[in-house]
Amino acid sequence: MSDKTSLLAAASLIGTIIGAGIFGIPYVMAKSGVLFCLFYFLILGVVVITLHLLYGEIVLRTKGRHRIVGYTEKYLGKKAKFIIGVSAIVGAVGALLAYLILAGHFLNIIFPSLSSLQLSLIAWVILSFFVFWGIKSIAWSELFLGIGFLVVIFLIFFFSLPKIDPGNFILTNKNFIFLPYGIILFSLIGWNAIPEIEGILSNKRNLKKVIFGSLIIVLGFTFLFGLIISGVTGGATTEEAFQGLLPILGHKIMILGGLFGFFAVATSFLVIGNYLKNTLRFDYKLPYLLSFVIACFSPLVLFLAGFKEFILVIGFVGVLLGLVEGTAIALIYQKAKKTGERVPEYSLKIPRPLIYFTIAILIFGTVSYLLGFFG
């Protein structure tokens, strides 16, 4: 990964994955325990790395530029495309809802005189206005915010380390044994960026190294974030992590975190909001206004209906995308191995039983998570 395009591709993939999901990790670690979360990171880390690598080979074996819906139709047919399409839309709405919830929490750190609910609604009005006019986040602003966001996270790391109390760590809590599954999975999924980073690379052979290296960095960074923050706030760890740090790190430091956190979330909202609106317009041939209403009002309706728990939302979205899209990637890979249109720059030698084992883990994890939730 010595050439510039490999570094740029790695930075793009890491930046795509490290987002809203990372803020839920300290909470689940404080609830379920460090050892349970470590177990999930190890198992899901293998699963997620495998699926990203499979998707990378799918991209390399197929001519033209596609997304997961397009690959599904090409290799699995129109019925499978419908299922993936519904999953993608529901997942996008869920992600927008998560960003809306987070926006209110981050702004509440900056403007404590207003409630998180009021601030989420204000953020929704402003961001929906930009989605309506088709204004996406600008590439340089995404880069600036991404760098700024990571700098703030490292600053919070730095100031938090001396304040870690070993007594705050819980090793295991069987009452929350299934809680981490969906949240950790949500925080590690980034395969939608694979076609983009493949296009960035000047040497396509480096795609495998970029994916593997980026995922290893993400896994380590995300686990450490959860470990350090939960070690500082313990039982007072909040769902979005930052609010619980206010009494410990002070308002000035956390204002910086809230500011960059909000802009990072706002950028993601604009990207996903425009993506969903345009998907409904161009793929499902809906009118512009109706596409906008579905894209922006769906998360608002869910928010006002009472879906304001960040952990609940990202857990559900993580389970849905992991099961449906993860299974689709595994099945598409097997078909692309036989009917792909070009010789790929890398070819994985994964036995078929391992592919089915990966699908089995996703199914078992989903069932366990839902049983734990409804139980």
Buried (B, 14 or more C-beta within 10 A) or exposed (E): BEEEBBEBBBBBBBBBBBBBBBBBBBBBBBBBBBBBBBBBBEBBBBBBBBBBBBBBBBBBBBEEEBBBBBBBBBBBEEEBBEBBBEBBBBBBBBBBBBBBBBBBBBBBBBBEEBEBBBBBBBBBEEBBEBBBEEEBBEEEBBBBBBEBBBEBBEBBBEBBEEBBEEEBBBEBBEEBBBBBBBBBBBBBBBBBBBBBBBEBBEEBEBBBBBBBBBBEBBBEBBBEBBBBBBBBBBEBBBBBBBBBBBEBBEEEBBBBBBBBBBBBBBBBBBBBBBBBBBBBBEBEEBEEEEBBBBBBBBBBEBBBEEBBEBBBBBBBBBBBBBBBBBBBBBBBBBBBBEEBEEEBBBEBEBEEEEBEEBBEBBBEBBEBBBEBBEE
